[in-house]
Amino acid sequence: MMLIVCDKNPVRAAELVPDQLKFKQVLELCQMLCSIGYSSIYKKIPQGKAIQEWIKRNPAWVKTYGATLYYWCLGRIKMSEKTMSDVFQILVSIPESCDLNDEVQTAIFRYNKNYKGTSYATDTELPIKEAVEEYEKYMEWKNA
């Protein structure tokens, strides 16, 4: 499980996720949201505990990021009615009491075990600027 964070602005971060990964990213996000108890539509997963804790601390950012990915997918890929409904229900389960004015300060940098382009251990929480830089390098490697 991974949450690709390529910008501190959640809309921009979602836009920067490579198109071929956007649907996978929204599904992984939904799995993590279910794992932390926002919904029970998908089964809980053991992976990504550090990211799940980060999600709990940054619900407004996550909600906007997820919604941006979801709406991109609606217009560009074929999803079943059930998947569309499930993803929507999971994303709206994120608490409304969150405030997007609370800017995200950090992100969890998680990567594939074959990636050797960083000195950070996977699942490291980094200041947002460093996390963005690391994810930019990681995306270049992944797309090479």
C-alpha positions in Angstrom: 0.0 0.0 0.0 1.3 3.4 -0.9 0.0 7.0 -1.0 1.8 8.9 -3.7 2.3 12.5 -2.5 3.8 14.7 -5.2 2.6 18.1 -3.9 1.4 19.6 -0.6 -1.8 20.7 -2.3 -4.1 17.6 -2.5 -5.6 18.5 -5.9 -2.2 19.0 -7.5 -0.9 15.9 -5.8 -3.7 13.8 -7.3 -3.1 15.4 -10.7 0.6 14.5 -10.6 -0.1 10.8 -10.0 0.7 9.2 -13.3 -2.5 8.4 -15.2 -1.9 4.7 -15.3 -1.7 4.7 -11.5 -4.7 6.9 -10.6 -7.3 4.1 -10.4 -5.0 1.9 -8.4 -4.2 4.8 -6.1 -7.8 5.5 -5.3 -8.5 1.8 -4.6 -5.5 1.6 -2.3 -6.6 4.7 -0.5 -10.1 3.2 -0.1 -8.6 0.0 1.3 -6.6 2.1 3.8 -9.7 4.1 4.8 -11.6 0.9 5.5 -8.6 -0.5 7.4 -8.7 2.5 9.8 -12.4 2.1 10.3 -14.0 4.9 8.2 -15.9 2.3 6.3 -16.4 -1.5 6.2 -17.0 -1.8 2.5 -13.5 -3.3 1.9 -11.8 -5.7 4.2 -9.0 -4.5 6.5 -5.5 -4.9 5.3 -2.3 -5.3 7.4 -0.1 -3.3 5.1 0.5 0.5 5.3 0.1 1.1 9.1 2.3 4.2 9.0 0.3 5.6 6.1 -3.0 4.8 7.9 -1.9 6.7 10.9 -0.9 9.6 8.7 -4.4 9.5 7.1 -6.0 9.8 10.5 -4.1 13.0 11.1 -4.8 14.5 7.7 -8.4 13.7 6.8 -9.1 16.9 4.9 -6.1 16.5 2.6 -6.9 12.8 2.1 -10.6 13.5 1.3 -9.7 16.1 -1.3 -7.0 14.0 -2.8 -9.2 10.9 -3.0 -12.1 12.9 -4.5 -9.8 14.4 -7.2 -8.6 10.9 -8.1 -12.1 9.5 -8.1 -13.5 12.2 -10.4 -10.6 11.8 -12.8 -11.3 8.1 -13.0 -15.0 8.6 -13.5 -14.4 10.5 -16.7 -11.6 8.3 -18.1 -11.8 4.7 -17.1 -14.6 2.1 -17.2 -15.6 1.3 -13.6 -18.5 -0.9 -12.6 -21.5 0.7 -11.0 -20.6 -1.2 -7.8 -17.0 0.1 -7.8 -18.2 3.6 -8.4 -20.6 3.4 -5.6 -18.2 1.7 -3.2 -15.4 4.2 -3.8 -17.9 7.2 -3.4 -19.3 5.8 -0.2 -15.8 5.2 1.3 -14.6 8.7 0.4 -17.7 10.4 1.9 -17.2 8.4 5.1 -14.1 10.6 5.9 -15.2 13.0 8.7 -16.7 16.3 7.6 -15.2 18.1 10.6 -11.9 18.3 8.9 -10.4 21.6 7.8 -8.4 21.8 4.6 -6.8 25.1 5.9 -4.7 22.8 8.1 -1.9 22.3 5.5 -0.2 19.0 5.4 3.2 19.2 7.0 4.5 15.7 6.4 4.0 12.6 4.2 5.0 8.9 4.5 7.5 7.9 1.9 6.9 4.3 1.0 8.4 2.5 -2.0 8.9 -0.8 -3.8 11.7 -3.0 -2.3 13.6 -2.9 -5.6 14.0 0.9 -5.5 17.5 1.9 -4.5 17.3 5.7 -5.2 17.0 6.9 -1.6 18.8 6.8 1.7 15.4 6.7 3.6 13.9 3.5 4.8 10.4 2.8 3.5 7.6 4.1 5.6 9.6 7.1 6.8 7.6 10.2 7.7 9.3 13.2 6.1 8.6 16.9 6.0 6.3 17.5 3.0 9.0 19.2 0.8 11.4 16.2 1.2 8.6 13.7 0.7 7.5 15.4 -2.5 11.1 15.4 -3.8 11.5 11.7 -2.9 8.2 10.8 -4.6 9.2 12.8 -7.7 12.4 10.7 -8.0 10.5 7.5 -7.3 8.0 8.3 -10.0 10.8 8.9 -12.5 12.3 5.5 -11.5 8.9 3.8 -11.7 8.1 5.3 -15.1 11.6 4.6 -16.6 
